[in-house]
Amino acid sequence: MKHLYLISILLLFSCRGNNGNSDNNRKLDFRDYYSKLEEIKTPVKFTCGKIQSSYRNDSLFVYERNQIDSNLLEMFYPYPTVCCGFYGRIFKNEKFIAIIYRVDAENTFPYLFTYNESGKIIDSLLLSNGNCNQDFWLLRESYTTEIESNMTITLRDTIINYKGNWEYADSLKKDYMIVKTNKYLLSEKGEVRKEYEKLDSIKFDE
């Protein structure tokens, strides 16, 4: 019985040691995952999912999925079956690191995920509150995403409706505009907090 007891104790400590090694290995793997990505300098602005050229991000290299180790993707990539890319990493402190992915659907959307140091997802936010499209010249919709260095995120969707005959572009005039604004804040723990939402409508003069 004593031998069985000792074996049980040894197995218990062995398992704990393996778990510790496993946690450390995961941290190292996650560091390898995000360190390949370039840092996005703030403030930064996206228009219709495309990062705006500026001296801060002119040299930013956007990675595709097939440029990252497949084992790391399996561990940390939030969309295992979707062919998307990486804009880069944007914020990092002792509690979290944020990564912005590029999701290619009907439009291109930036998607922010925050992780802890072991690569576990803390929170996420689709960095869009609209679309980018055009309907026979009579309606145009676009969205912008602005991220500041204080970790505030402003999403703005703008819809402009035109009147006139779409076959004659010169005859078109702006009728009204609707602007939807959502503002968020990333906490020091990597959690997404909604600050406010507002809707503005503007009627253009005849």
Beta strands, then each sheet from edge to edge (+ up, - down):
strand 1: 44-47
strand 2: 50-51
strand 3: 63-64
strand 4: 85-92
strand 5: 97-104
strand 6: 108-115
strand 7: 121-126
strand 8: 133-135
strand 9: 139-147
strand 10: 152-163
strand 11: 173-186
strand 12: 192-203
sheet 1: 2+ 1- 9+ 8-
sheet 2: 2+ 1- 9+ 10- 11+ 12-
sheet 3: 3+ 4- 5+ 6- 7+
end
